[in-house]
Amino acid sequence: MKIILYFQRNCPACINLKKRLKNNKIKFKKCSKIKTMLEKGFKTVPQLEVDGKVLTPQEIEKFLRGE
């Protein structure tokens, strides 16, 4: 499973999601490159991509619960 967290350093929601991923022992890569995020059409962070699919906030919650 390939997981990428798109984030910005001083973003509280990003920090929270990063902690939750680590607490759940989920391995992920991090990307904070603005150019990459803009190319993907992201307007907000954090964004979580799992196997090429960008998850909605509701899907992120389900993913973290293991559903």
N, C-alpha and C positions, 0 to 999 in steps of 0.2 A: 504494500500500500504506500503510495507516494502522497505525502501531506506537506503543504506549504502554507505557512502563516505569513500574510502580507500585513505589515505593521509600520508604525512610526514610533520612535524611541520614547517620546514624552506623552504618549496616548494612554490614559488610564484604562480604557477598555481593552487595548492591546496587551498591556501588562497583565491584566486580569485573565485574559484568554490564554496567554502564554503560561501563566501559573497553573491554570486549570488543565492544560494539556500535559504539563510536566507532572502534576499531581496524579494524573490518570496514567502516567508512564507511557504516553503516546509520543513516539518519535516523529519529529517534524523538522523541516528546513525552514529557515526564516528569510524573508526578502523585505528590504526596506527601500528598494530602488524606486524612486518616483517615476522614472521613465517606464519601467516595466509595468507598474500599476496603472499608469495612464494608458499604455498600449492595450491592457486588458479591459479598459473601460471602467476601472474602479474610481469612485468618487469619494468613498469613505473607507476608513480602516477601523477595526481589523477586518480582513477577509480571510477565509479559510478555504483552501482548495484541496480536495481529496480525489485522487486519481483523475485529475483533469476537470472535476466538477466543482464549481464555486458554490458553497453551501449558504443557504439563507440563515438568519439568526435562529429560527426554529429548528432547522436541520442541524445546526451546530450543537444545540442543546441535546437533541436526540443522539447525535454522534458521541458526545461526551458521556451520555448515559449508557452507551453501548447498544442502542436500539437499531 
